[in-house]
Amino acid sequence: MWDAEVIGRLALVLLLSGLIGFEREAGGKPAGMRTHMLVGLGSTLFMLISIDAPNFFPGVETVDPGRIAAQVVTGVGFLGAGTIIRAGGSIKGLTTAASIWSVSAIGLAVGAGYYLAAAAATVLALAVLHLPDMIMGWTRGGATQLRLGLECSRAGGGLSSIEKTLKERHAKVEFMEVADRGEHLNVSYQLSVKSDEVQHLVGALSELQGVTRVTME
């Protein structure tokens, strides 16, 4: 295989995996652009080595080009598992783990020369990551998913004020987690709220007595 072709394949997988990694990083997920690019780059390099393995060992007829590629699938599974976090009654990071696994497959495809399949898989992966939220927004009348982190005092009814404000702003609580920090409570919300109400909701929560911090996660 020509050196220019090898470099071209490595550059292509950096672009494709970087697109998926950028989407994950923009959403504040545990594995971002660099992680996805490195997984894609490594997978492509492994595939290139697998393809050229017979040239490394001339005269050896038992070299199987698929063996190294098969090990990539197993190895990336362990890497993806590291992004999965169990928080209370919920599990986070499954989608990011799946995106890492998909990027490794895209890397193998690029290394094998399946450029169209790799590009199509990248476009479809980005669609899968975005379309469900868009569809849910349409079905909920323009609602969007919002993650909020708040810190409020235990005294003064801070938590009840937050819940009252959410109800007044018609924000639907889909997930809630509370961590006791002594004098303060750290509260994490997964909300469904109308897009044009997001800034108003965050502003209203920030002005509540007893609420010391509001962050969009």
C-alpha positions as CSV (number, residue, x, y, z in Angstrom):
1,M,0.0,0.0,0.0
2,W,1.4,3.4,-0.9
3,D,2.4,5.7,1.9
4,A,0.2,8.5,0.6
5,E,-2.8,6.2,0.7
6,V,-2.1,5.2,4.2
7,I,-1.8,8.9,5.3
8,G,-5.0,9.7,3.4
9,R,-6.9,7.0,5.3
10,L,-5.6,8.1,8.6
11,A,-6.6,11.7,7.8
12,L,-10.1,10.6,6.7
13,V,-10.8,8.7,9.9
14,L,-9.7,11.7,12.0
15,L,-12.3,13.8,10.2
16,L,-15.1,11.3,10.5
17,S,-14.5,10.3,14.1
18,G,-13.9,13.9,15.0
19,L,-17.4,14.9,13.8
20,I,-19.0,12.3,16.1
21,G,-16.6,13.3,18.9
22,F,-17.5,17.0,18.5
23,E,-21.2,16.2,18.9
24,R,-20.5,14.3,22.1
25,E,-18.2,17.0,23.5
26,A,-20.7,19.8,22.6
27,G,-23.2,17.9,24.7
28,G,-20.8,17.7,27.7
29,K,-20.5,13.9,27.5
30,P,-17.7,12.0,29.3
31,A,-15.8,11.1,26.1
32,G,-15.3,13.9,23.6
33,M,-13.6,14.8,20.4
34,R,-10.1,13.7,21.3
35,T,-11.2,10.3,22.6
36,H,-13.3,9.5,19.5
37,M,-10.5,10.6,17.2
38,L,-7.9,8.5,18.9
39,V,-10.2,5.4,18.9
40,G,-10.9,5.9,15.2
41,L,-7.2,6.5,14.4
42,G,-6.1,3.4,16.3
43,S,-8.8,1.2,14.7
44,T,-7.7,2.3,11.2
45,L,-4.1,1.7,12.0
46,F,-4.9,-1.8,13.3
47,M,-6.8,-2.6,10.2
48,L,-4.0,-1.3,8.0
49,I,-1.5,-3.5,9.9
50,S,-3.9,-6.5,9.5
51,I,-4.2,-5.9,5.7
52,D,-0.4,-5.7,5.3
53,A,0.4,-8.5,7.7
54,P,1.1,-11.0,4.9
55,N,3.7,-8.7,3.5
56,F,5.4,-8.5,6.8
57,F,5.7,-12.3,7.0
58,P,6.3,-13.5,3.4
59,G,6.0,-17.2,2.9
60,V,3.7,-17.6,5.9
61,E,0.3,-18.8,4.7
62,T,-1.5,-18.8,8.1
63,V,-1.6,-15.0,8.6
64,D,-5.3,-14.0,9.2
65,P,-5.9,-10.3,8.4
66,G,-9.1,-10.4,10.5
67,R,-7.5,-11.4,13.8
68,I,-6.2,-8.0,14.8
69,A,-9.4,-6.3,13.7
70,A,-11.5,-8.7,15.8
71,Q,-9.5,-7.8,18.9
72,V,-10.2,-4.2,18.3
73,V,-13.9,-4.9,18.8
74,T,-13.2,-6.5,22.2
75,G,-10.7,-3.9,23.3
76,V,-13.0,-1.0,22.5
77,G,-15.8,-2.7,24.5
78,F,-13.7,-2.3,27.7
79,L,-12.9,1.4,26.8
80,G,-16.6,2.1,26.3
81,A,-17.5,0.5,29.6
82,G,-15.3,3.1,31.3
83,T,-17.7,5.9,30.2
84,I,-20.8,4.2,31.8
85,I,-21.6,5.7,35.2
86,R,-24.3,4.4,37.5
87,A,-25.8,7.4,39.4
88,G,-28.5,6.5,41.9
89,G,-31.3,4.7,40.0
90,S,-30.0,5.8,36.5
91,I,-27.2,4.8,34.2
92,K,-25.4,7.5,32.2
93,G,-22.9,7.1,29.4
94,L,-24.4,4.3,27.4
95,T,-24.9,6.4,24.3
96,T,-21.3,7.7,24.5
97,A,-20.0,4.1,24.9
98,A,-22.0,3.1,21.8
99,S,-20.6,6.1,19.9
100,I,-17.0,5.0,20.7
101,W,-17.9,1.4,19.6
102,S,-19.3,2.8,16.3
103,V,-16.3,5.0,15.8
104,S,-14.0,2.0,16.1
105,A,-16.1,0.3,13.4
106,I,-15.8,3.4,11.2
107,G,-12.1,3.3,11.7
108,L,-11.9,-0.3,10.6
109,A,-13.9,0.5,7.6
110,V,-11.6,3.3,6.6
111,G,-8.6,1.1,7.1
112,A,-10.1,-1.6,4.9
113,G,-10.9,1.0,2.1
114,Y,-14.6,1.1,2.6
115,Y,-14.8,4.9,2.3
116,L,-18.4,5.2,1.3
117,A,-19.6,2.9,4.1
118,A,-17.5,4.8,6.6
119,A,-18.9,8.2,5.5
120,A,-22.4,6.9,5.4
121,A,-22.1,5.3,8.9
122,T,-20.8,8.7,10.2
123,V,-23.8,10.6,8.8
124,L,-26.2,8.0,10.1
125,A,-24.5,8.0,13.6
126,L,-24.9,11.8,13.8
127,A,-28.5,11.4,12.7
128,V,-29.1,8.8,15.4
129,L,-27.6,11.2,18.0
130,H,-29.7,14.1,17.0
131,L,-33.0,12.9,15.5
132,P,-34.6,11.4,18.7
133,D,-34.3,14.7,20.5
134,M,-35.8,16.5,17.5
135,I,-38.7,14.1,17.2
136,M,-39.4,14.3,20.9
137,G,-39.4,18.1,20.6
138,W,-42.0,17.9,17.8
139,T,-44.2,15.5,19.7
140,R,-44.0,17.7,22.8
141,G,-44.9,20.9,21.0
142,G,-41.4,22.3,20.7
143,A,-40.1,21.0,24.0
144,T,-36.4,20.3,24.5
145,Q,-34.4,18.3,27.0
146,L,-32.6,20.3,29.6
147,R,-30.1,19.2,32.3
148,L,-29.8,21.5,35.3
149,G,-27.6,21.3,38.3
150,L,-28.6,23.4,41.4
151,E,-27.1,24.0,44.8
152,C,-29.6,25.1,47.5
153,S,-29.6,25.5,51.2
154,R,-31.3,22.8,53.4
155,A,-33.0,25.5,55.4
156,G,-35.6,28.0,54.0
157,G,-37.5,25.6,51.8
158,G,-35.0,25.9,48.9
159,L,-36.0,22.6,47.3
160,S,-39.7,23.2,47.6
161,S,-39.2,26.7,46.0
162,I,-37.4,25.0,43.1
163,E,-40.2,22.5,42.5
164,K,-42.8,25.2,42.7
165,T,-40.9,27.3,40.0
166,L,-40.6,24.2,37.8
167,K,-44.3,23.7,38.0
168,E,-45.1,27.3,37.3
169,R,-42.9,27.2,34.2
170,H,-44.5,24.0,33.0
171,A,-41.2,22.1,33.1
172,K,-41.7,18.3,33.3
173,V,-39.2,16.6,35.6
174,E,-38.1,13.3,34.0
175,F,-35.2,12.6,36.3
176,M,-34.1,14.0,39.7
177,E,-31.1,13.2,41.9
178,V,-30.3,14.8,45.2
179,A,-26.9,14.7,47.0
180,D,-26.6,15.8,50.6
181,R,-23.7,18.1,51.2
182,G,-24.3,19.0,54.8
183,E,-25.8,22.5,54.9
184,H,-26.4,22.4,51.1
185,L,-28.1,20.1,48.7
186,N,-26.9,19.4,45.2
187,V,-29.8,18.7,42.9
188,S,-29.6,17.4,39.4
189,Y,-32.6,17.6,37.1
190,Q,-33.4,16.2,33.7
191,L,-36.2,18.3,32.4
192,S,-38.5,18.6,29.4
193,V,-39.3,22.3,28.8
194,K,-40.3,24.5,25.9
195,S,-37.3,25.9,24.0
196,D,-38.4,29.5,24.5
197,E,-38.8,29.0,28.2
198,V,-35.2,27.7,29.0
199,Q,-33.6,31.1,29.7
200,H,-36.6,32.3,31.7
201,L,-36.6,29.2,33.7
202,V,-32.9,29.4,34.5
203,G,-33.3,33.1,35.4
204,A,-36.2,32.4,37.7
205,L,-34.4,29.6,39.5
206,S,-31.3,31.7,40.0
207,E,-33.3,34.4,41.7
208,L,-34.8,32.0,44.3
209,Q,-33.9,32.6,47.9
210,G,-31.7,29.7,49.1
211,V,-30.5,28.8,45.6
212,T,-26.7,29.6,45.4
213,R,-25.9,28.0,42.1
214,V,-27.6,27.1,38.8
215,T,-25.7,25.4,36.0
216,M,-26.8,23.9,32.7
217,E,-25.1,20.5,32.3
